[in-house]
Amino acid sequence: MSNDIFKALSSTTRLKMLKTLAKKEMHISGLARELNLSAPVVARHVKILEREGLIERKSFGRTHVLKCRMENMENMLNALSDTFEVNVTKGSSILEALKRVGGVEVREVRDKEFVISIDGEPGLYTYEVNGKPPDTTAEDFKIEKDSTIEWKKLVPVTRKRIFVKIKNR
């Protein structure tokens, strides 16, 4: 990725392209139809996004299939995230470490503590320790060595919507 990545992301057309390609791979012509644009216009935007490493193109003869490079999108966003260093004693919980970071709001619910917002943004959060997903809560996970904790807000994505109705007996 070059320093022109923000320029590449400054176009609403290119942002729409990335949102569409994040959901599924598409041919250039299909993407053009989806966005109600001509194929040559889409092709010009594709070159800019390819140059920045945000999408990749697979060629099958004259057919070109586009795919969003989510790992590069995530890396770019991670580069913009806040980084903190905190000191805790061996055996401290992740929650204890988080409490030392400004802007983290913790609330107790039924004898358990939960992070309910970061920098005033409420939501559901999860974490990874040294790049691995947890198998326990942040309150129960004990830190035994120097570690990198990535605290992530879960972005709502509706995969299934279920309406539950209570039937009268």
MITI-374816 format. One line per field, with one value per residue: residue number from 1; residue in three letters; x, y, z of N, C-alpha, C in turn. Coordinates in steps of 0.001 Angstrom, whole numbers. Layout:
! MITI-374816
num = c(NUM:...)
residu = c(ALA:...)
n.c1 = c(X:...)
n.c2 = c(Y:...)
n.c3 = c(Z:...)
ca.c1 = c(X:...)
ca.c2 = c(Y:...)
ca.c3 = c(Z:...)
c.c1 = c(X:...)
c.c2 = c(Y:...)
c.c3 = c(Z:...)
//
This chain:
! MITI-374816
num = c(1:2:3:4:5:6:7:8:9:10:11:12:13:14:15:16:17:18:19:20:21:22:23:24:25:26:27:28:29:30:31:32:33:34:35:36:37:38:39:40:41:42:43:44:45:46:47:48:49:50:51:52:53:54:55:56:57:58:59:60:61:62:63:64:65:66:67:68:69:70:71:72:73:74:75:76:77:78:79:80:81:82:83:84:85:86:87:88:89:90:91:92:93:94:95:96:97:98:99:100:101:102:103:104:105:106:107:108:109:110:111:112:113:114:115:116:117:118:119:120:121:122:123:124:125:126:127:128:129:130:131:132:133:134:135:136:137:138:139:140:141:142:143:144:145:146:147:148:149:150:151:152:153:154:155:156:157:158:159:160:161:162:163:164:165:166:167:168:169)
residu = c(MET:SER:ASN:ASP:ILE:PHE:LYS:ALA:LEU:SER:SER:THR:THR:ARG:LEU:LYS:MET:LEU:LYS:THR:LEU:ALA:LYS:LYS:GLU:MET:HIS:ILE:SER:GLY:LEU:ALA:ARG:GLU:LEU:ASN:LEU:SER:ALA:PRO:VAL:VAL:ALA:ARG:HIS:VAL:LYS:ILE:LEU:GLU:ARG:GLU:GLY:LEU:ILE:GLU:ARG:LYS:SER:PHE:GLY:ARG:THR:HIS:VAL:LEU:LYS:CYS:ARG:MET:GLU:ASN:MET:GLU:ASN:MET:LEU:ASN:ALA:LEU:SER:ASP:THR:PHE:GLU:VAL:ASN:VAL:THR:LYS:GLY:SER:SER:ILE:LEU:GLU:ALA:LEU:LYS:ARG:VAL:GLY:GLY:VAL:GLU:VAL:ARG:GLU:VAL:ARG:ASP:LYS:GLU:PHE:VAL:ILE:SER:ILE:ASP:GLY:GLU:PRO:GLY:LEU:TYR:THR:TYR:GLU:VAL:ASN:GLY:LYS:PRO:PRO:ASP:THR:THR:ALA:GLU:ASP:PHE:LYS:ILE:GLU:LYS:ASP:SER:THR:ILE:GLU:TRP:LYS:LYS:LEU:VAL:PRO:VAL:THR:ARG:LYS:ARG:ILE:PHE:VAL:LYS:ILE:LYS:ASN:ARG)
n.c1 = c(832:476:1193:-972:-3351:-5453:-6357:-7344:-9464:-11094:-13094:-16510:-17585:-15574:-15606:-18168:-17752:-15876:-17431:-19348:-17737:-16696:-18648:-19037:-17360:-16986:-17560:-16129:-18025:-20406:-20154:-20231:-22879:-24229:-23596:-24585:-22975:-20696:-18712:-16028:-15608:-15757:-13558:-11416:-11545:-11092:-8393:-7116:-7818:-6663:-3942:-3492:-3720:-6151:-8072:-8145:-7525:-8629:-7874:-9539:-9070:-10614:-12216:-12591:-12408:-13220:-12068:-12331:-9625:-9596:-7812:-5854:-7408:-8124:-5565:-4873:-6785:-6105:-3620:-4349:-5395:-5547:-2718:-1565:476:567:1279:1088:739:1991:-393:-2560:-5810:-7126:-9091:-8368:-6071:-7226:-8712:-6826:-6497:-7331:-10665:-12025:-14936:-16276:-18693:-20432:-22287:-24410:-22353:-20245:-17864:-18044:-16890:-18412:-18295:-16032:-14128:-16525:-18136:-20642:-21121:-20642:-17822:-14801:-11784:-8322:-5460:-2162:-2719:-4513:-7794:-9999:-10627:-11987:-13481:-12678:-12357:-11688:-9421:-6050:-3054:88:2535:4461:2352:380:-2594:-5467:-8195:-11400:-14151:-17233:-18724:-21990:-23505:-25991:-26874:-28849:-32175:-34409:-37676:-39304:-42153:-44486:-46658:-50021:-51279)
n.c2 = c(-1179:2210:5684:6917:5846:7001:8873:7147:6099:8247:8567:8240:6423:4447:3571:2442:383:-1168:-1918:-3504:-5523:-6606:-8246:-10166:-11843:-10410:-9967:-7436:-6306:-7064:-5704:-3123:-3024:-3398:-1037:797:1966:2617:45:851:3039:1797:81:1924:2877:471:-38:1888:1053:-1476:-833:180:-2056:-2916:-4366:-7375:-8896:-11573:-13246:-14859:-15781:-13463:-12620:-10926:-11241:-9723:-9164:-8267:-7363:-8177:-8552:-6594:-4324:-4551:-4425:-1796:-355:-1219:-9:2542:2431:3040:2625:1232:907:-1029:-1858:-4745:-7131:-10509:-12983:-11345:-10324:-9896:-8006:-6462:-5269:-3802:-1921:-81:1446:4470:5608:3222:1717:-102:-2348:-3885:-6830:-9024:-10129:-10326:-8678:-6476:-5037:-2217:12:1785:4609:6027:4691:2525:-1047:-4443:-6301:-8081:-10013:-10685:-12552:-12248:-12695:-14809:-16161:-15902:-18313:-17978:-15615:-12077:-11332:-13696:-14650:-15115:-13319:-14389:-13821:-11333:-9820:-9211:-7648:-7470:-5542:-5628:-4138:-5566:-5477:-4843:-7221:-8380:-11578:-13389:-12822:-13238:-13595:-14047:-15471:-15672:-18207:-18542:-20818)
n.c3 = c(0:-778:12:-1026:-281:1162:-600:-2527:-1116:-895:-2715:-3250:-5013:-5206:-2564:-2440:-4229:-2811:-573:-1839:-2978:-683:190:-1802:-4550:-7803:-11359:-13444:-15156:-13886:-11477:-12447:-13400:-10965:-9610:-11303:-13318:-16048:-17617:-18385:-16623:-14121:-14417:-14417:-11778:-10458:-11058:-9485:-6891:-6913:-7141:-4628:-3145:-2175:-3487:-5441:-8612:-10534:-13444:-16030:-18945:-20943:-18975:-15953:-12554:-9538:-6201:-2815:-770:2183:4326:3924:4195:6881:8051:7414:8882:11445:11711:12276:14775:18346:20516:23488:26436:29256:32663:34550:37233:37178:36376:36484:35341:31995:32023:34227:33186:31090:32514:33182:31019:29582:28923:28820:29776:32369:33612:36307:36269:37708:39477:37650:35591:32807:29763:28619:27048:24912:24760:24901:23088:22981:22876:21670:22569:21830:22244:21377:22202:21643:18940:18968:19356:22230:24892:27085:29400:29560:32143:33411:32064:32583:32635:31933:30842:28986:26685:23711:23455:21603:21429:20303:18682:18000:14948:13957:11957:10077:9605:9862:10562:13071:13993:16887:18099:20665:21345:22238:24604)
ca.c1 = c(0:1250:655:-2159:-4512:-6565:-6885:-8142:-10683:-11859:-14147:-17690:-17726:-14655:-16099:-19294:-17160:-15293:-18527:-19947:-16778:-16487:-19710:-18897:-16533:-17807:-16948:-16164:-19317:-21423:-19983:-20713:-24350:-24646:-23419:-25173:-21873:-20174:-17564:-14757:-15480:-15428:-12195:-10479:-11555:-10478:-6934:-6688:-7956:-5653:-2630:-3391:-3791:-7444:-8776:-7310:-8205:-8284:-8227:-9867:-9200:-10995:-13078:-11852:-13201:-12640:-12248:-11813:-8531:-9991:-6668:-5211:-8322:-7970:-4234:-4912:-7553:-5318:-2552:-4940:-5928:-4747:-1865:-1231:1286:217:2019:292:1484:1735:-1635:-3661:-6746:-7159:-9979:-7563:-5212:-8080:-9122:-5732:-6508:-8356:-11779:-12675:-15966:-16593:-19868:-20662:-23611:-24488:-21032:-19261:-17600:-18044:-16609:-19648:-17989:-14657:-14171:-17918:-18851:-21152:-21171:-20120:-16388:-14086:-10348:-7366:-4189:-1085:-3304:-5371:-9076:-10086:-11457:-12571:-13816:-11571:-12221:-11093:-8148:-4913:-1865:1251:3770:4232:1405:-313:-4037:-6211:-9566:-12112:-15599:-17934:-19558:-23211:-23747:-27149:-26826:-30187:-33078:-35391:-38767:-39800:-43498:-44966:-48003:-50904:-51575)
ca.c2 = c(0:3449:6791:7434:5033:7859:9438:6086:5927:9500:8507:7481:5302:3383:3020:1559:-804:-1978:-2506:-4561:-6623:-7224:-9244:-11252:-11602:-10037:-9552:-5982:-5934:-7219:-4594:-1932:-3084:-3233:365:1632:2694:1942:-832:1586:3852:852:-395:2965:2859:-791:117:2673:203:-2538:-244:356:-3368:-3101:-5428:-8142:-9316:-12876:-13250:-16125:-15344:-12049:-12354:-10462:-11342:-8867:-9610:-7336:-7919:-7793:-8494:-5284:-3338:-4684:-3912:-343:132:-1489:991:3771:2218:3489:1624:1573:-50:-1015:-2803:-5483:-8247:-11828:-13570:-10376:-10607:-8917:-6939:-5583:-4488:-2848:-847:891:2192:5505:5508:1913:1712:-1453:-2398:-5184:-7406:-10334:-10531:-10395:-7366:-6454:-3774:-1820:1016:2271:5993:6442:3902:1269:-2137:-5740:-6345:-9331:-9771:-11722:-12463:-12674:-13127:-15987:-15859:-16345:-19453:-17599:-14192:-11169:-11321:-14959:-14904:-14646:-12973:-15019:-13323:-10157:-10204:-8179:-7859:-6645:-5409:-5316:-3954:-6383:-4657:-5601:-7719:-9252:-12746:-13963:-12088:-14205:-13048:-15088:-15171:-16526:-18634:-18791:-22242)
ca.c3 = c(0:-852:793:-1697:75:1571:-1842:-3148:-328:-846:-3726:-2825:-5948:-4806:-1299:-2786:-4845:-1745:207:-2650:-3127:627:357:-2775:-5727:-8953:-12616:-13625:-15755:-12845:-10547:-13152:-13359:-9564:-9223:-12356:-13950:-17237:-17348:-18407:-15394:-13050:-14655:-13958:-10309:-10048:-11131:-8314:-5703:-7044:-6863:-3174:-2514:-1514:-4205:-6364:-9833:-11099:-14863:-16678:-20335:-20993:-17827:-14777:-11330:-8506:-4831:-1813:40:3534:5233:3764:4791:8329:8414:7328:10026:12646:11784:12794:16121:19485:21134:24874:27174:30678:33490:35533:37820:36587:36865:36403:34255:30906:32466:35084:32290:30370:33433:33249:29764:29600:27992:28905:30816:32816:34483:36935:36082:38383:39971:36570:35020:31350:29088:27942:26026:24784:24281:24796:22077:23525:21912:22070:22321:22028:22269:21007:22912:20737:17679:19117:19997:23626:25256:28367:29483:29873:33601:33854:31388:33384:31851:32565:30232:28150:25638:22953:23500:20659:21884:19066:18728:17019:14078:13687:10606:10162:8734:9975:11440:13537:14773:17786:18574:21736:21025:23386:24728)
c.c1 = c(876:604:-600:-3424:-5705:-7182:-7781:-9467:-11556:-13015:-15319:-17920:-16825:-15070:-17275:-18776:-16598:-16373:-19152:-19020:-16448:-17515:-19536:-17957:-17454:-16948:-17022:-17519:-20454:-21368:-20497:-22245:-24865:-24605:-23987:-24132:-21450:-18959:-16231:-14537:-15085:-13988:-11155:-10396:-10879:-8961:-6402:-6736:-6960:-4274:-2416:-3532:-5109:-8333:-7768:-8179:-7683:-8757:-8439:-10134:-9501:-11903:-12217:-12794:-12465:-12995:-11639:-10716:-8727:-8807:-5944:-6088:-8161:-6623:-4209:-5646:-6795:-4192:-3058:-5423:-4961:-3933:-1471:-306:921:1043:1073:1159:1088:474:-2807:-4573:-6625:-8026:-9234:-6646:-6037:-8495:-8052:-5631:-7645:-9437:-12486:-13662:-16385:-17792:-20017:-22114:-23590:-23112:-19983:-19075:-17490:-17633:-17878:-19425:-16501:-14741:-15609:-18734:-19340:-21152:-20695:-18654:-15856:-12595:-9584:-6117:-3130:-1652:-4214:-6667:-9160:-10872:-12089:-12865:-12584:-11319:-11483:-9733:-7014:-3688:-639:2577:3437:3390:888:-1787:-4670:-7667:-10371:-13599:-16208:-18878:-20820:-23351:-24909:-27019:-28196:-30984:-34193:-36423:-39348:-41152:-43880:-46394:-48777:-51261:-53026)
c.c2 = c(1242:4510:7379:6682:5895:8569:8409:5909:7176:9533:7675:6286:4151:2769:2073:263:-1733:-2649:-3668:-5765:-7287:-8330:-10430:-10842:-11281:-9780:-8028:-5565:-6054:-6097:-3299:-1890:-2792:-1767:1345:2563:1948:1098:-75:2448:2944:372:629:2986:1593:-669:868:1800:-961:-2016:-88:-957:-3661:-4121:-6178:-8633:-10690:-12860:-14672:-15790:-13844:-11659:-11986:-10468:-10566:-9377:-8567:-8038:-7452:-7684:-7154:-4174:-3353:-4141:-2394:235:-90:-476:2301:3638:2734:2325:2110:510:88:-2072:-3432:-6591:-9561:-12411:-12599:-10760:-9543:-7734:-5948:-4706:-3425:-1668:238:1749:3205:5260:4175:1948:276:-1372:-3808:-5599:-8802:-10882:-10754:-8980:-7479:-5073:-3409:-704:1329:3637:6452:5680:2598:184:-3437:-5802:-7754:-9014:-10955:-11486:-13067:-13312:-14337:-15608:-16464:-17642:-19220:-16098:-13360:-11109:-12569:-15255:-14301:-14455:-13495:-14519:-12066:-10572:-8981:-8545:-6911:-6694:-4899:-5162:-4823:-5482:-5453:-5953:-8695:-10370:-13413:-13085:-13050:-13492:-14186:-14635:-16167:-16911:-18875:-20257:-22531)
c.c3 = c(0:27:172:-1309:469:376:-2536:-2426:-280:-1842:-3211:-3748:-5538:-3467:-1544:-3407:-3774:-894:-537:-2734:-1790:866:-578:-3899:-6897:-10181:-12687:-14186:-14738:-11825:-11174:-13128:-11949:-9142:-10243:-12993:-15208:-16844:-17420:-17142:-14229:-13200:-14195:-12429:-9774:-10048:-9916:-7060:-5730:-6656:-5357:-2412:-1825:-2218:-5057:-7499:-10235:-12540:-15351:-18139:-20340:-19832:-16622:-13573:-10239:-7120:-3899:-1013:1473:4488:5128:4333:6310:8794:8406:8544:11332:12821:12370:14240:17185:20038:22517:25432:28637:31394:34497:36112:37148:37219:36889:35249:33168:31311:33367:34237:31566:31241:33552:31989:29825:28567:27999:30068:31100:33751:35029:36728:36692:38752:38885:36034:33496:30863:28336:26931:26053:24125:24025:23772:22691:22452:22509:21662:22538:22004:21715:21827:22010:19469:17767:19831:21394:23778:26625:28360:29810:31366:34091:33215:32203:32501:32588:32002:29430:26949:24905:22942:22505:21077:20707:19307:17633:16245:13762:12209:10719:9138:8714:10925:11794:14378:15604:18307:19629:21398:22313:23430:24618)
//
